[in-house]
Structures are given as C-alpha cells and as structure tokens.
Amino acid sequence: MADIINPENEGDLQAQIEEVEALSSIYGDEWCVIDESSRIFCIKISNDLDELKLTACLQIILPPDYPSAAPPIYQINAAWLRGPERAKLANSLEDLYVEHAGESILYLWVERIREFLIEKAQSSETVGHPEKVNMTTEEELDDDDEDIPNFRTLKLNTENVHLFMDHANDEEVPPIKHGMTITDRRSTFQPHLAPVVTPRQVKTVLEKLYENKKIASATHNIYAYRIYCEDKHSFLQDCEDDGETAAGGRLLHLLQILDVRNVMVVVSRWYGGILLGPDRFKHINNCARNILVQEGYTASVDEANKSGGKIKKPKSKKTK
C-alpha cells in the first residue's frame, strides 16, 4: 500500500530519493537500506588503511522535512569511539549541517567521518592500535556486534523526532546523583542518575559528566533513559553501550521492567585487567537498580528484586 504523502513534503521526499540513489551508487555494498518506508539507512565507513584500520557504522533516519527544515537523525556505532571523541565528531557533523542548512548533507557527513577515522589512525600510529584503546578482551571478542544497528531504538526515535528539536525550557543541567561503587576483581562500577524530560537534557547530562576527569577516563560509560510523552501516552527511550557490547540494551530493559520514567542512568566501568564475563552485566544492572531505589524511582529494594533479579554486594557469600 502506498504511503500518504503530505504535499508540503513532496520536494523533500524527492530530494531524499535522489540522495539515496546517489549514495547507493557511490558506496555500493557499504550502503544499506534498512526500512524504505521509515527512511532508515546505514553505511559502514572505514579509513581504508591497511595498518590501524578503523570502522564505524553510521545509522540514519531521514525525517519528512529533511533536507529543507530538519537534519537527519543519526547514531554512530564504533566500539573505539569514546565520549570526548564522540562529542568532537558530533559537533563536527552539526557544524556541517548548519553550514549547509537546507541542503542534502549525508555525503558530506560520511566523508567527514572517514576523515575523522584517518586522522584518528594517523595520530595513534606511535601508540599502537587505537581501536583497542579502552576495550577489554571480553569486549574485543564481541566487536563485530558493534556494526549491527539497533533499529528498534531508531524507530522509537522516528516516532518522536520533534522532541529532538526541542530546545526550550531545558537549558539548565538537571541535578546529577552519584551512587555507591561495586568492585569485583579490580573492575569498578559506579552509577549516576539524573531526571530528564527531553533528549537535549540527556545530552547536557552526558556533557556535564564528561567534565569530570575520572568519569571521562572510565573504560565504558553505559547509559539508558526513558522519557514519558504525555501527549502521545508513549515512551521515548534509548541506550548506549559505549563499547561494552549489549550492556546498554540490558540497562534499558531494566528501566522498562521497573517501569521508571523521566530518568536516565549512566554506569561507569573502570576495567581492572581481569575478565568478568557475564558478571559485568550483573554489576551494571545492580548499580543501576541500587541508585534507582536510592533516589525513589522504584518503591523498594524488595520490589526491585522481584522485577530485576537479586541485588548482590561485591563481597557476598556463596549460595547454593
């Protein structure tokens, strides 16, 4: 069945069709159409260097009023891309959009990301393989998963695209709470929590956290958030692994199980050199659950236990 097209967006749709055809021709198999009707695409980008090869997966949603009035919604998946570097690249893409507002921007974005990969590799030639920085062996084994887009999350974002453009009444950084740490085999986990009602507040909270040198130096800063949209009676939610494969999705699942709303939780992990295996996911969720209970987002520890599993202290006795 053909989609009903708003006449006001016919020009944008035609521009999108032409841009996608051009990109498909230029990038071949690297370009992938995920959902034509929802305008969801992705492209795998590499620096094309034999030594110090870096790759990233750019996931894209094209809103109905792109390119005339709105930017593409995007997400970059790359296990090696850390917080400060991720912010630097995001700012670069936003600057390109502002400079070329109203124009098709995807080709410029792809090539800017490629330039970033080349610059990153060249600047790291004397210090080893940059893609392995801040990655533990257990994450390296799962590295291929980083190129698999989380399209469920992307589709949620499509339904609430207008919220990403909302800059009003959310300039102040929400209050951020820091929870107790959990340490296991020299790895340390610490949760952080903030109330949020817009995606822009999520961004400001992350920026504020990264001002803390200790948090910025963490091996991973995993986060998830849920925002309740009163007008649509639905949730806007998203998550980020930050190199800890599948941890963000598990954290978001915990927030869903506990049915919390208008809150984001960040869990920092400092890797201690010893593999934890699946225990790392338990510690991440336990940290998150503890701070949600502490800040009153879930009624009690007992209720949290029923919903999300047993809270374990770092030095607990073995049970049968």
Number of C-alpha atoms within 10 A of each C-alpha: 3 5 6 6 10 10 9 10 16 13 15 22 21 11 17 21 13 13 16 20 11 13 18 16 11 12 14 11 10 14 18 17 13 16 13 9 8 15 19 21 20 23 22 19 19 20 21 13 12 7 11 19 16 24 21 21 21 21 24 22 24 22 23 23 18 23 24 15 12 17 22 19 17 17 17 21 24 22 28 22 23 20 20 14 13 16 16 13 17 16 12 15 19 15 12 15 21 12 11 13 17 16 16 21 20 20 15 14 17 19 14 16 24 19 14 19 23 19 12 19 21 14 11 14 12 9 8 11 14 20 20 15 14 21 20 18 14 16 20 17 11 14 20 12 16 23 19 13 19 16 17 9 14 20 16 15 20 20 15 16 20 11 16 13 13 12 12 8 8 15 10 9 18 17 10 14 14 14 18 13 15 20 17 17 12 14 18 18 25 24 27 22 23 21 22 24 20 23 22 19 21 22 14 17 23 20 16 13 18 18 11 10 9 11 18 18 17 20 21 27 29 24 28 25 29 26 20 18 16 8 6 9 7 14 19 22 23 21 23 23 21 26 27 25 22 18 25 26 19 19 28 22 16 21 26 17 13 20 12 18 20 18 21 29 28 27 28 25 25 19 21 15 11 13 16 16 11 9 10 20 18 18 26 25 23 27 26 27 25 19 21 26 16 16 13 11 18 19 13 13 16 13 13 21 14 11 14 17 15 13 17 13 13 12 9 7 8 5 4 3
